[in-house]
Amino acid sequence: MNRFNKILTEIILVFAITTPVIPAVAKDWSDRVQNNFTVDGKHWGFGGRFYFNYGTSQMILRYKFDDSWASQYRYVMKSDPGANEHWFRLQHKDIRFKEFFWNSRIEYRIKESTDDVFRFRPQTGFKFNVLEKAKVYYVIEPHWEYNFGRSRGRFKFTQHFLGFDGKLNKNVTLGSFIEIDTNDNWEMELAFLGTRVEVTIDKFSRLYGGKNGQSN
């Protein structure tokens, strides 16, 4: 019963944090809903991203080198024939200072129907505890892109995330968030809801990562 009360309190807190944002973005609000899940071991992990009312899904493979460096491959499936994509990402955790953080991220995206692109998309923001096992956060990710077909680079858009994560136990985290996208002039273009489920499994890393979770 105590656990149920905590979960209920966390759900109420989610709405208390996110509801005031919705009227501010009402004219740009989309019926798109993004749903994410990850299963992570010490080094290896996998996951997916699926949408309601949006014709794209992703399958994700992760590898974490150490506490600072991580890589990721995403196979992006689109509803348009011949439009699938392959995304490769490398991330470094640069700064951690109390609730504040800064990560450097670079991506190379191979596109079947359009030009390949390179992206630099740093990620910065803050997370802080609001309950014993709950956090709220704000994250901002500006995107600089170089298009190889057009041989040009530009600042393209920015993603903003306002969200909440709550731990059910030491292995399972549930979260919800609002994503707001702004264009190259920082004008709002799109806003929608998202969900997140994260599972950590130490046995997964020992089973597939060799002794003590190290890669063979």
C-alpha positions in Angstrom: 0.0 0.0 0.0 2.8 2.4 0.8 4.4 1.8 -2.6 1.1 2.4 -4.3 0.7 5.7 -2.4 4.2 6.7 -3.5 3.5 5.9 -7.2 0.2 7.8 -7.0 1.9 10.8 -5.5 4.5 10.7 -8.3 1.8 10.5 -11.0 0.0 13.5 -9.5 3.4 15.4 -9.4 3.9 14.7 -13.1 0.6 16.4 -13.9 1.4 19.2 -11.6 4.7 19.9 -13.3 3.7 19.4 -16.9 0.1 20.7 -17.0 1.0 24.4 -16.8 3.2 24.0 -19.9 0.4 22.6 -22.1 -1.7 25.9 -22.4 1.5 27.7 -23.4 2.1 25.3 -26.3 -1.6 24.6 -27.1 -1.6 26.0 -30.6 1.4 23.9 -31.6 0.3 20.8 -29.7 0.4 17.5 -31.6 -1.5 14.3 -31.1 1.8 12.4 -31.6 2.9 10.4 -28.6 6.4 9.0 -28.3 7.0 5.8 -26.2 10.5 4.7 -25.3 11.9 1.6 -23.6 15.5 0.6 -22.7 17.0 -2.5 -21.2 20.6 -1.9 -20.1 23.4 -3.9 -18.6 26.8 -2.7 -17.5 28.0 -2.3 -21.0 25.5 -3.6 -23.5 21.9 -2.5 -23.9 19.0 -2.4 -26.3 15.8 -0.5 -26.7 13.1 0.9 -29.0 11.1 4.0 -29.7 7.5 3.8 -31.0 4.9 6.4 -31.7 1.1 6.8 -31.8 0.0 9.0 -34.7 3.4 9.2 -36.3 4.8 6.8 -39.0 8.2 6.1 -37.5 9.8 3.6 -35.2 13.3 2.8 -34.0 15.3 -0.2 -32.8 18.3 0.8 -30.7 21.6 -1.0 -29.7 23.9 0.6 -27.2 27.4 0.0 -25.9 28.8 1.9 -22.9 32.7 2.0 -22.9 33.0 3.5 -19.4 31.4 6.1 -17.2 32.1 8.8 -19.8 31.9 7.3 -23.3 29.0 5.6 -24.9 27.9 4.6 -28.5 24.6 3.9 -30.1 23.2 2.5 -33.3 19.6 3.1 -34.3 17.7 1.5 -37.2 14.9 3.9 -38.1 11.9 2.5 -39.8 9.6 4.9 -41.7 6.2 4.3 -43.2 7.4 5.6 -46.6 8.9 2.8 -48.7 12.7 3.1 -49.1 13.0 5.8 -46.5 14.6 3.9 -43.6 17.7 5.3 -41.9 20.8 4.1 -40.0 21.9 6.4 -37.2 25.3 6.2 -35.4 26.0 8.2 -32.3 29.0 8.8 -30.0 28.5 10.6 -26.7 30.8 11.9 -24.0 29.8 13.1 -20.5 31.7 16.4 -20.2 30.4 18.1 -17.1 28.6 17.0 -13.9 28.1 19.7 -11.2 25.4 18.9 -8.7 22.1 18.9 -10.7 23.7 20.4 -13.8 25.2 18.4 -16.7 26.6 18.8 -20.2 27.1 16.0 -22.7 28.8 16.2 -26.2 27.1 14.2 -28.9 27.9 13.6 -32.5 25.8 11.6 -35.1 26.1 10.3 -38.6 22.8 9.5 -40.3 22.7 7.3 -43.4 19.4 8.0 -45.2 18.1 5.7 -48.0 15.9 8.3 -49.7 17.8 11.6 -49.0 21.3 12.9 -48.3 23.4 11.7 -45.4 24.0 14.2 -42.6 26.4 14.8 -39.7 25.0 16.3 -36.6 26.5 17.9 -33.5 23.9 18.0 -30.8 25.1 18.8 -27.3 22.8 17.9 -24.5 22.6 20.1 -21.4 20.2 20.7 -18.5 19.5 19.7 -14.9 17.9 17.0 -12.9 16.9 17.2 -9.2 15.1 15.1 -6.7 11.6 16.0 -5.7 10.7 12.8 -3.8 12.8 10.0 -2.4 12.8 8.1 -5.7 11.6 10.8 -8.1 13.3 13.4 -10.3 12.2 16.2 -12.5 14.4 17.5 -15.3 14.8 20.0 -18.1 17.0 19.2 -21.1 17.9 21.2 -24.1 19.5 19.8 -27.3 20.4 22.3 -30.1 21.2 20.6 -33.5 23.9 21.7 -35.9 23.8 19.7 -39.1 26.0 19.3 -42.1 24.3 17.9 -45.2 26.7 16.0 -47.5 24.5 16.2 -50.6 24.2 20.0 -50.4 27.7 20.5 -48.9 26.5 22.9 -46.3 26.1 23.2 -42.6 23.6 25.0 -40.5 21.9 25.3 -37.2 18.7 23.4 -37.8 16.5 23.2 -34.7 16.4 22.6 -30.9 14.6 20.0 -28.8 13.5 20.8 -25.3 12.4 18.2 -22.7 10.5 18.8 -19.5 10.0 15.6 -17.7 9.7 13.4 -14.6 11.2 10.0 -13.7 10.1 7.8 -10.8 11.8 4.6 -9.6 9.5 1.6 -9.0 12.5 -0.3 -7.6 16.3 -0.4 -8.1 15.9 -1.9 -11.6 12.8 -0.2 -13.1 12.3 3.5 -13.8 9.1 5.0 -15.3 8.9 8.5 -16.8 6.8 10.9 -18.8 7.8 14.1 -20.5 6.8 16.9 -22.9 9.0 17.5 -25.9 9.0 21.0 -27.4 10.7 21.6 -30.8 11.8 25.1 -31.8 13.2 26.1 -35.2 16.4 27.9 -36.2 14.8 31.2 -35.0 13.9 29.6 -31.7 10.2 29.8 -32.6 8.0 26.9 -31.4 7.0 24.4 -34.1 5.8 21.3 -32.3 5.0 19.9 -28.8 3.9 16.4 -27.8 3.8 13.9 -24.9 6.2 11.0 -24.4 6.8 8.1 -22.0 9.8 6.2 -20.9 10.5 2.8 -19.3 14.0 1.9 -18.3 15.1 -1.5 -17.0 18.6 -2.3 -15.7 19.8 -5.9 -15.6 23.2 -6.7 -14.2 22.9 -10.3 -15.3 22.4 -9.1 -18.9 25.9 -7.6 -18.9 27.5 -10.7 -17.4 25.8 -13.0 -19.8 26.6 -11.1 -23.0 29.6 -9.1 -21.9 32.0 -11.7 -20.7 33.6 -11.9 -17.2 32.7 -9.0 -14.9 30.7 -7.4 -17.7 33.8 -6.8 -19.9 33.6 -7.3 -23.7 35.3 -10.3 -25.2 
